[in-house]
Amino acid sequence: MKLRIKGNSIRLRVSRSELDRFQNRERVEETIHFAPENDAKLTYALESARQTTPVSVRYEHQSVIVTLSEDQSLAWGKPDEIGIYTSVNIGEAGQLEVIVEKDFACLDRSDEDNADTFTNPHAGSVC
């Protein structure tokens, strides 16, 4: 799973195998270590839960967890669905833009970068 953070936005890109695991109700997570110390890390995760809010985000213990409702998870798993795009109210700090997308193959990158990605819907098209 890839993570992109910019300003008050977070984007998760999920590979084919990760989406399969997620659809089987498994939590998908990655951890990046910044230094040798045990607490010098950030874990980011995607999980599904029974909740009325379609998308929620929480930060706890050096982890960012994006949670999708079961209904949202099922809808996103359909082949024609690309991503989830929403804003989450974070109080006085404003809005957090949350994007969760299928990781499509890049049209201009190496095959190594395209491992375990979804077929790009624009593959073969001419600009």
HUWO-V959959 format. One record per backbone hydrogen bond with DSSP energy under -0.5 kcal/mol. NH is the residue of the N-H (numbers start at 1). CO is the residue of the C=O. If there is no record, write none. Layout:
BEGIN
nh & co
NH & CO
NH & CO
END
This chain:
BEGIN
nh & co
2 & 13
4 & 11
6 & 9
9 & 6
9 & 7
10 & 97
11 & 4
12 & 99
13 & 2
14 & 12
14 & 101
16 & 116
19 & 15
20 & 16
21 & 17
22 & 18
23 & 19
24 & 20
24 & 21
25 & 22
26 & 21
28 & 46
29 & 27
30 & 44
32 & 42
34 & 40
35 & 40
40 & 37
41 & 39
42 & 32
43 & 62
44 & 30
45 & 64
46 & 28
47 & 66
49 & 68
51 & 49
56 & 67
58 & 65
60 & 63
63 & 60
64 & 43
65 & 58
65 & 63
66 & 45
66 & 64
67 & 56
67 & 65
68 & 47
69 & 54
70 & 49
73 & 69
74 & 70
75 & 71
76 & 72
77 & 73
78 & 75
81 & 78
84 & 100
86 & 98
88 & 96
90 & 94
93 & 90
94 & 91
96 & 88
97 & 8
97 & 95
98 & 86
99 & 10
100 & 84
101 & 12
102 & 82
103 & 14
104 & 102
105 & 118
109 & 106
114 & 110
115 & 112
117 & 114
118 & 103
123 & 120
125 & 122
END
